């Protein structure tokens, strides 16, 4: 349907251009002017979108997800090869950087908290690093012993609710669990079935800040859902954090597994009553940290009429690297998104060269450290945005658009999961729907467009850091598959016709956002969603 629709549209435009041509001839216009006018009439948004092709996407991805790039792990040689490839691509296209001329890299200073040497005992029972707990902050070397642990339940502190009533945690070891209280399926903090920010990825930082403000020196965080992911990251070479993050001297922050948590509080899964628990706790810590440098890659097309208003099109450039001697190529995650952005950028540059520069500016943003905790996007939004977030109209984030979800019930393969389009701006959601009807006829699937979905995809890619800062977002996603985060995620398994159509959808949506007379508005600020 999309091809037939585009053909009809192009024929109409061609007929219109002939009419214009005859009119100019009748008026005595030169043949050169007539030819140029006819070309401009034909080369519309669909023309530029159709330059995004499966063949070019395939050629780029077979390079970007090759063994030469060594899995593109953040801060490692493969990631350096990747950023140089992206830089060269933009230089070849003639798309400049918004930074110093010729500098396409936004430097991201990181610190790697390697596996420290720790001896941890509870009631003389020894627990093991990685297997039972992981340390995610850099504390001072030293020995901590105590005969009590303060259990603070959910570790929440708001004007209407506190987990810390009648307990003192100053200089104490504090045990906190993930989530927030609810009764009869209603979350107490929100008064609805929707969870608040105290259940999102923000909770780890929020609850840490509360505990620190109250004087805690050691935090034990119990989240059985996230623990395997954190442990895997640390065991594969150390946890990465932004070097510019707030530091607290001699703070130990440990994620713990179920076994360790229940050794302190056997009923922790159902018990949220804050209290002092008598237990012998011994913790001998010796750090192992090092500095790591990484980069976001940025390229930029300046708008013709509203250059200070920015549309950000993003994808993460990193993947898992090499694990146990096997290269994790990350063709779908997120090689597909990366080459999609490159093709979208090329289509916009072609429009510029044809005299059709978008009204608003476009930032092509390739983000590092997504697999390590959305680090590149968090640095961009929270620490050093190249353009003020208040001037950022929207973020279109692409993370895995080259495959199909085998668990999806619908037989239609021409689909894409959309996440976040209606969270901040109803207008953005409506534009997205209308653009798709007019250009691509993709089935827009909102299965995971729910902050409370158990998969938590809304919080797991780089768009989230924009959304939490009140920038409207759309996250384009094909869902997971059997090769997700495995060395078998290779370019031969990509469905390039689907990748082509999805990339065209993003381009058309960005084109509409960039060329509208009025900027889209935020009608549901992030605070209202928490």
C-alpha positions in Angstrom: 0.0 0.0 0.0 2.8 2.4 0.8 4.5 2.0 -2.6 1.2 2.5 -4.5 0.3 5.5 -2.4 3.8 7.1 -3.0 3.5 6.4 -6.7 0.2 8.2 -7.0 1.5 11.1 -5.0 4.6 11.4 -7.2 2.5 11.2 -10.4 0.3 14.1 -9.1 3.4 16.1 -8.3 4.9 15.4 -11.7 1.7 16.5 -13.5 1.6 19.6 -11.3 5.3 20.3 -12.2 4.5 20.0 -15.9 1.7 22.5 -15.5 4.0 24.9 -13.7 6.6 24.4 -16.5 4.1 25.3 -19.2 3.0 28.3 -17.3 6.6 29.6 -17.0 7.1 29.0 -20.8 4.0 31.0 -21.5 5.4 33.8 -19.4 8.7 33.8 -21.2 10.8 32.1 -18.4 14.1 30.7 -19.5 14.5 26.9 -20.0 17.0 26.7 -17.1 14.6 28.3 -14.6 11.9 26.0 -15.9 14.0 23.0 -15.3 15.1 24.0 -11.8 11.4 24.8 -10.9 10.3 21.4 -12.1 13.0 19.6 -10.1 12.0 21.4 -6.9 8.4 20.5 -7.4 9.2 16.8 -7.8 11.8 16.5 -4.9 9.5 16.5 -1.9 9.7 14.7 1.4 8.8 11.3 -0.1 11.6 11.7 -2.6 14.2 12.3 0.1 12.7 9.5 2.3 13.0 7.0 -0.5 16.7 7.6 -0.7 16.9 5.6 2.5 17.3 2.1 1.0 17.7 -1.4 2.3 20.8 -1.8 0.1 22.7 1.1 1.7 21.5 0.2 5.2 22.8 -3.4 4.6 26.2 -2.2 3.3 26.7 0.1 6.3 25.6 -2.5 8.8 27.8 -5.2 7.5 30.7 -2.9 8.2 29.5 -1.4 11.5 28.6 -4.8 13.0 31.6 -6.7 11.7 34.2 -8.4 13.8 36.6 -5.5 13.1 34.6 -3.3 15.5 35.1 -5.9 18.3 31.6 -5.5 19.7 32.0 -1.7 20.3 32.3 -1.9 24.1 32.4 1.5 25.8 35.9 2.8 26.2 37.5 -0.2 24.5 39.4 -0.2 21.1 36.3 -1.4 19.2 34.3 1.6 20.3 37.1 3.9 19.2 36.9 2.3 15.7 33.2 2.9 15.7 33.3 6.6 16.5 36.0 7.1 13.9 33.7 5.4 11.4 30.8 7.6 12.3 32.9 10.8 12.1 34.3 9.8 8.7 30.8 9.2 7.4 29.6 12.6 8.4 32.7 14.3 7.0 32.2 12.5 3.7 28.5 13.6 3.6 29.6 17.2 4.4 27.4 17.4 7.5 29.3 19.5 10.1 29.6 19.1 13.8 28.0 21.6 16.2 31.2 21.6 18.2 34.6 23.0 17.1 35.1 22.6 13.4 36.2 19.1 12.6 35.5 17.8 16.1 32.5 15.4 16.1 33.2 14.0 19.6 31.5 15.1 22.8 34.0 13.7 25.4 32.4 11.6 28.1 34.7 11.2 31.2 33.9 7.9 33.0 35.2 6.0 35.9 35.3 2.2 36.0 34.6 0.6 39.4 36.3 -2.7 38.9 35.8 -5.7 41.0 37.2 -4.6 44.4 38.7 -7.0 46.9 36.0 -7.4 49.6 35.5 -9.6 52.5 31.8 -9.5 53.6 30.4 -11.6 56.5 27.0 -11.7 58.1 26.7 -13.7 61.3 30.1 -15.3 60.4 28.6 -16.4 57.0 30.8 -15.3 54.1 29.3 -13.9 51.0 31.0 -13.6 47.6 31.4 -10.6 45.3 29.4 -10.9 42.1 27.7 -14.0 43.2 26.0 -12.4 46.2 26.6 -8.6 45.9 28.3 -6.0 43.8 29.8 -2.7 44.8 28.8 0.2 42.4 30.5 3.2 44.1 34.0 4.1 44.9 34.5 4.0 48.7 37.6 4.4 50.8 39.6 1.3 51.8 38.8 0.1 55.2 37.1 -2.2 57.6 33.5 -1.7 58.8 32.0 -3.8 61.6 28.7 -3.5 63.4 26.2 -5.5 65.4 23.1 -4.0 63.7 21.7 -3.1 60.3 18.9 -0.5 59.9 16.1 -1.7 57.7 14.4 1.2 56.0 11.9 -0.6 53.9 11.4 1.1 50.6 13.7 4.0 51.6 11.3 6.7 50.5 11.0 10.2 51.8 8.2 12.6 50.6 6.0 15.2 52.2 3.2 12.7 52.6 5.2 9.4 53.2 8.5 8.5 55.0 10.2 5.1 55.4 12.4 6.7 58.1 9.9 7.5 60.8 11.4 6.8 64.2 14.7 5.4 62.9 18.2 6.9 62.9 20.6 5.9 60.1 23.5 8.3 60.8 26.8 6.4 60.3 24.8 3.2 59.9 24.4 0.3 57.4 21.0 0.7 55.8 19.1 -2.0 54.0 16.6 -0.7 51.3 14.4 -2.6 48.9 13.2 -1.6 45.4 9.7 -0.3 44.6 7.1 1.5 46.7 4.1 0.6 48.9 0.7 -0.2 47.5 -2.6 -1.6 48.8 -5.1 -3.6 46.8 -3.2 -2.9 43.6 -3.3 0.9 44.3 0.1 2.7 44.7 -0.1 4.7 47.9 2.1 7.5 46.7 0.1 8.2 43.5 -3.3 7.0 44.7 -3.7 5.2 41.4 -2.6 2.0 39.7 0.3 3.9 38.2 3.6 3.8 40.0 5.6 6.9 40.8 9.2 7.8 40.2 10.1 5.8 43.3 9.6 2.6 41.3 11.5 3.7 38.1 15.2 3.7 37.3 15.3 7.0 39.2 14.7 5.2 42.5 18.4 4.1 42.8 19.6 7.6 42.8 16.6 9.1 44.7 16.8 6.5 47.5 20.6 6.9 47.7 20.2 10.7 48.1 17.7 10.3 50.9 19.9 7.8 52.8 23.0 10.0 52.4 21.1 13.1 53.6 20.2 11.2 56.7 23.8 10.2 57.3 24.0 6.6 56.1 27.5 5.4 55.2 26.6 2.0 53.7 23.6 1.2 51.5 22.5 -2.3 50.7 20.0 -2.2 47.9 17.8 -5.2 47.3 16.3 -5.4 43.8 16.1 -9.1 42.6 14.9 -8.0 39.1 17.9 -5.8 38.3 20.6 -7.7 40.3 21.5 -10.2 37.5 22.0 -7.3 35.0 24.2 -5.3 37.4 26.2 -8.4 38.4 26.7 -9.3 34.7 28.0 -5.8 33.9 30.5 -5.8 36.7 31.7 -9.4 36.2 32.4 -8.6 32.5 34.9 -5.9 33.3 33.6 -3.4 35.9 30.8 -1.0 36.3 31.1 2.3 34.5 29.8 5.6 35.9 30.0 9.2 34.9 33.0 10.8 36.5 31.1 14.0 37.0 28.4 12.2 39.1 28.0 13.5 42.6 30.5 11.8 44.9 30.2 11.1 48.6 33.3 10.3 50.6 33.5 6.8 51.9 30.0 5.8 50.8 29.6 2.1 50.1 26.6 1.3 47.8 26.0 -2.4 47.2 23.4 -4.2 45.2 22.6 -7.5 46.9 21.0 -10.7 45.9 18.0 -12.5 47.5 20.2 -14.8 49.6 22.1 -12.0 51.3 19.0 -9.8 51.8 17.1 -12.6 53.5 20.0 -13.4 55.7 19.4 -10.0 57.2 15.6 -9.9 56.9 14.0 -13.3 56.0 10.6 -11.6 55.2 12.0 -8.7 53.2 9.7 -9.4 50.1 6.6 -8.8 52.1 7.9 -6.7 55.0 8.4 -3.0 54.7 8.4 -2.0 58.4 11.5 0.1 59.3 13.5 -1.0 62.3 16.9 -2.0 63.6 17.8 -5.6 63.0 20.4 -7.1 65.3 23.0 -8.9 63.1 26.8 -9.1 63.0 28.1 -7.4 59.9 31.7 -7.2 58.8 32.8 -5.4 55.6 36.5 -5.1 54.5 36.8 -3.0 51.3 39.7 -2.5 49.0 38.9 -0.4 45.9 39.9 -1.1 42.3 39.0 1.9 40.0 40.4 3.6 36.9 39.5 6.4 34.6 37.9 5.7 31.2 37.3 8.0 28.3 34.5 7.7 25.8 32.7 9.8 23.2 29.3 10.7 21.9 29.3 11.5 18.2 27.4 14.5 17.1 26.6 16.0 13.7 24.3 18.9 12.9 22.1 20.5 10.2 21.3 24.1 11.0 17.7 25.1 10.5 16.8 27.8 8.0 14.1 29.7 9.9 14.1 28.5 13.5 17.7 27.3 14.1 17.6 27.6 17.8 14.9 24.9 18.0 16.4 21.4 17.9 15.1 18.0 16.8 17.4 15.3 18.2 17.6 12.0 16.4 19.5 9.4 18.4 20.8 5.9 18.6 23.4 4.3 20.8 26.7 3.4 19.2 28.0 0.9 21.8 27.4 -2.8 22.5 28.7 -5.6 24.7 32.2 -6.0 23.3 34.0 -9.3 23.7 32.9 -11.7 26.4 34.7 -15.0 27.0 36.5 -14.7 23.6 33.3 -14.2 21.6 32.5 -11.0 19.8 29.0 -9.5 20.5 28.5 -7.7 17.1 25.2 -6.0 18.1 23.8 -5.8 14.6 20.3 -5.2 15.8 21.3 -3.7 19.2 22.0 -1.0 18.1 23.8 -1.3 14.8 20.3 -1.1 13.1 19.5 2.2 14.9 23.0 3.6 14.2 22.9 3.0 10.4 19.3 4.2 10.4 20.5 7.5 11.8 23.3 7.7 9.2 20.8 7.2 6.3 18.3 9.7 7.8 21.1 12.2 8.0 22.1 11.6 4.4 18.5 12.2 3.3 18.3 15.5 5.2 21.6 16.6 3.7 20.3 15.8 0.2 17.3 18.0 1.0 19.7 20.8 2.1 21.7 20.4 -1.1 18.4 20.7 -3.1 17.6 24.0 -1.4 15.1 22.5 1.1 16.8 23.0 4.4 14.5 22.1 7.4 13.2 25.1 9.3 14.4 23.8 12.6 17.9 22.3 13.3 18.5 18.6 13.4 21.1 17.0 15.8 22.2 13.5 14.9 23.3 12.1 18.2 25.2 8.8 18.5 25.4 7.9 22.2 28.0 5.9 24.1 27.6 3.8 27.2 23.9 2.9 26.8 24.6 -0.7 27.7 26.4 0.5 30.8 23.4 2.6 32.2 22.4 5.2 29.6 25.6 7.1 30.4 26.1 9.0 27.1 22.6 10.4 27.1 22.7 11.1 30.8 25.8 13.2 30.3 24.2 15.0 27.4 20.9 15.8 29.2 22.0 16.2 32.9 25.6 17.5 32.7 26.5 19.1 29.4 23.8 19.5 26.7 25.2 20.9 23.5 22.0 22.8 23.0 19.7 23.9 25.9 17.1 21.3 26.7 14.5 24.0 26.7 15.2 24.5 23.0 14.9 20.8 22.3 11.6 20.1 20.6 11.7 16.3 20.6 14.0 13.3 20.7 13.4 10.5 18.3 15.4 7.6 19.6 16.1 4.4 17.6 17.2 1.3 19.5 16.7 -2.0 17.6 14.7 -1.7 14.4 16.1 -4.4 12.2 14.4 -7.6 13.4 11.0 -9.0 14.4 9.7 -10.1 17.8 9.0 -13.8 17.6 6.6 -13.5 20.6 4.4 -11.0 18.8 0.9 -12.4 18.2 0.1 -10.4 15.0 1.2 -11.9 11.8 2.0 -8.5 10.3 5.8 -8.1 10.1 5.5 -4.5 8.9 5.3 -3.1 12.4 7.2 -1.2 15.0 6.8 -0.8 18.7 6.4 2.9 19.7 7.1 3.8 23.3 6.6 7.2 25.0 5.0 9.1 22.1 2.0 10.2 24.2 3.7 10.6 27.6 4.6 14.3 27.4 2.9 15.7 24.2 -0.4 14.6 22.8 0.5 16.6 19.8 3.6 14.5 19.1 1.6 11.3 19.4 -1.0 12.6 16.9 1.7 13.8 14.5 3.4 10.4 14.6 0.1 8.6 13.8 -0.8 11.0 10.9 2.7 10.9 9.4 2.7 7.1 9.4 -0.7 7.0 7.6 0.6 9.4 4.9 4.0 7.8 4.3 4.6 4.3 5.5 1.5 2.4 6.7 3.4 0.6 9.4 1.4 -1.0 12.1 2.3 1.1 15.2 2.2 -1.3 18.2 1.9 0.3 21.7 2.2 -3.0 23.6 5.1 -1.7 25.7 4.0 1.9 25.9 3.4 1.5 29.7 5.7 2.7 32.4 4.5 -0.2 34.6 5.1 -2.9 32.0 7.3 -5.6 33.6 9.9 -5.3 30.8 10.4 -1.6 31.7 11.4 -0.7 28.2 10.4 2.9 28.7 13.3 3.3 31.1 15.8 1.2 29.3 17.0 3.3 26.4 18.4 6.8 25.9 15.1 8.5 25.2 14.4 8.2 28.9 17.0 10.8 29.9 15.3 13.3 27.6 11.8 12.4 28.8 12.7 12.9 32.4 13.8 16.4 31.5 10.4 17.2 29.8 11.6 16.7 26.2 8.9 14.8 24.2 10.2 11.5 22.9 9.4 8.6 20.7 11.3 5.3 21.1 11.3 3.1 18.0 11.9 -0.6 18.9 11.3 -4.0 17.3 11.3 -5.9 20.6 13.7 -8.6 21.8 14.5 -11.9 20.1 16.6 -15.0 20.7 19.8 -13.2 19.7 19.3 -10.3 22.0 22.6 -9.6 23.9 24.2 -12.7 22.4 27.1 -13.1 20.0 24.6 -14.4 17.4 23.1 -10.9 16.9 24.8 -10.6 13.5 24.0 -8.6 10.3 22.9 -11.6 8.2 19.8 -11.9 10.5 18.6 -8.3 9.9 15.3 -7.9 7.9 16.5 -5.0 5.7 13.1 -4.3 4.2 11.7 -3.7 7.7 14.7 -1.6 8.6 14.3 0.5 5.5 10.6 1.2 6.2 11.1 2.0 9.9 14.0 4.4 9.1 11.8 6.2 6.6 9.1 6.6 9.2 11.6 8.3 11.6 12.8 10.5 8.8 9.2 11.6 7.8 8.3 12.2 11.4 11.5 14.3 12.0 10.8 16.2 8.7 7.3 17.1 9.9 8.5 18.2 13.4 11.2 20.3 11.8 9.0 22.1 9.3 5.8 22.8 11.2 4.9 26.4 11.6 4.6 26.0 15.4 6.7 24.0 17.8 4.8 21.1 19.5 3.8 21.7 23.1 4.3 19.7 26.2 0.8 19.2 27.8 1.7 16.5 30.3 5.0 17.5 32.1 7.2 14.7 33.4 6.3 15.6 37.0 2.7 14.7 36.3 3.8 11.2 35.1 5.7 10.4 38.3 
